[in-house]
Amino acid sequence: MSQSFEVWIGLVEIAPLPGSITLNNKAAGAYASFLAWANGREEFCRLVAECLARLELRFVEAEDVEPLLVRLEEHTINDELLDFATEVREMRQVRFGSFCTFPDERK
């Protein structure tokens, strides 16, 4: 039985696709919080991967993926992400917070 659609949130690891200039050229990848209108973890990951592909980035993995309402039962999130959640609910689009990059130790 599938769940109903709602705002989901998760921490996503990102890597640049070959030739991508979206991230700093010294970055091996990044992490960012993503929000999506989804009906489960699988749908959330699919939507985030599609969004990242348009930015010439690759979805690596997602952690702590859950409905936003579940997250808010035990944690707080920043105001920017709360605003994005409203946009996701209204527009049914993927939104994400700031990218926190990590260096490529090979460069």
N, C-alpha and C positions, 0 to 999 in steps of 0.2 A: 504494500500500500504506500503510495507516494505522499509526501508531506505537502502542505499548502505552501505557496510562495510567500516569502518574507525576506527582510534584509538579513543577510548573512555577513559575517566578518571573519577575517583570518589574516595571519601573518604569512606573507609570501616571499620566498626566495626567488630572485630574478637573476638571469645571466644575459649578457648581450649576445645577439646573433652576429655571425661574421659580418664585418663591415658596418655594424651599427655605431652611430655616434650619439645615441640617446644618453648613455652614461659617460662619465669622465673616462678618457682613454686609459687611465691608470687603474680603473676599477675592474675587478674580476666579476663583480656582481653587486647586488643590493638586496635589502629587505625593505618591505613596505607593508603597511596595513591596507587591505583591500576590503571593499564592501560591494556586494552584488545582490540583486533581486533573484533569489534562487529557491529551490525546493529541497535542497540537500547539499551535502559536501561535493558530490560528483558534479552537479550542475554549477556550483560555485567555482570549482576548479576549471571547468570547461570555459565558463564566461571570462574568468580572469586570464586564462591562456589566450583566448581570442583577443582580448584587449591588449595584452602584451605583444602579441604578434604584430598588431598594427603599429606598435612603437618600435619595432625591430628588436624586441626583447623576447627571451625564452622563459617560460614558467619552469622552475626547477622543482619546488615542492611548497606545500602549504602546511602550516602548523596552527593549532588551536582554532580550527574552523568550526563555527557554531552560529546559531541564530543570534542576532544582536541582542534580542531581549534576554536570552540566556546569559550572555556575557555581562549584561548590565545588572543582573541579579547579584553578582559577586564582585564586579570590578567597575571602575569608572573609565571612561575614555575621554579624550580631549574634545573640546568644543568644535574644532574643525571636522573631526570625524562624525560627530553628532549632526552637524550641518550637512555633511555629505550623505548621511543616512536618510535625511529628509529628501534630498535630491534623488537618491536611489529609489526610494519608495514612490516618489511622484513620477520620475522620468524613466524608471526601469533601466538605468544605465549603470555600468561599473564605475566606481570612483575609488581613488586611492590617496593615501597620505604621502608625506615626503619620503623620498628614497634615502635610505641610510646605506651608503656604499661601503664596500670593503675592498682593500687593495689587492692587486694581482701581484703576488710575491715573486713571480717570474720576471717582472719588468723592472 
